[in-house]
Amino acid sequence: MSAINPLTAIAVVVATAATDAVYVMFTSAVVARKRLPAATWSSVWYLLSSFAVISYTENWVYVAFAAIGSWIGAFVSMTYLHRPGGGTPIGAAPE
């Protein structure tokens, strides 16, 4: 097993955080039945996830960094989508 590169570990955390945030935005667009935003978020999602997969497949330990980034991305994006006093969540279906 090779040594952990701190820059790669940080990059994996950031990439998976961004991937999860984009996934939440994609799901929100799908629920709101917005085709163009859903397609756009989907393509960004796959571009970001490819970096994380390529980075951690060389060393399984990076999977832990990917999990940390995934948690951060989902938490931050859900916080952004459901901020208090903001009315309807972003991407929610119109009433």
N, C-alpha and C positions, 0 to 999 in steps of 0.2 A: 504494500500500500504506500503510495507516495504521500509526501507532506501536503498539508492543506495550504493553499495559496490564499492569504487573507483578502486580496483584491477580488479573486474569483468568488470567494465565499460571499463577500459583500455584493458583488454583481448578481449572484444567484438570488440573494435575499431581495434585492431591488427588482429584479426581473420577475420573480414570482409574486411579489407584492403588486407590481403593476399588472401582471397577468390576472390575478384574482380581482383586482379593482375593475379591470376591463371586462372580465367575465360577469361581474355583478351588473355593470352597465349594459352588457349584451342581454342578459336575462331581463333587465328592466325594459329594454327596448322591445324584446319579444313579447313580454306581458302586455305592453302598451300597443302591440301590433304595429310597430313602426318599422317598415321593411328596410329602408335605406340605413337608418342608424343601426339596426340589428346586423345587417350585412357588413357594415363598416366596423363595428365593434368586434364582430366575429373574425374578420381578417387581421385586425390588430392583435386580437387574442392569440391567434396561431403564430404570428410573427414573434411575439414576446415569449411564448412558451417554448419555442424552438431554441432560444438561447439557453434557457434553464436546462432543458433536456440535454443539449449538447455539452453543457458545462459539467453537469453532475454525472453523466454516464461514464466519464473517465474515472470517477472515484465516488463510490456509493455514499461516502460521508456527506457529500454535498446535498444529498436528499434531505438531511436535517435542516440545512440552510434553506432549501426550497420550501419545506414545511413552515418554517418561521416566516418567510416572505409571504407565503400563501395566507397565513393567519392575519398578518398585518394588512395585506391588501383587502381582504374581505371585511375586516373590522373597520378600516378607514373608509372604504367605499360605502358600507352600510351606514356609517355615521354621517357621511356626506348626503346620502340619499334620504335619510330620515332625520334631518336636523329639526330640532324643536322650533315651533313657531313659523316654520317655512311653508305651512300649508300642505298641499299635496306633494308626495314624494316625486322627485324627478323621474320621468318616464312612466308614471302611473297613468292608467287609462283615464280618459276624460269622463267626467260625471254627466 
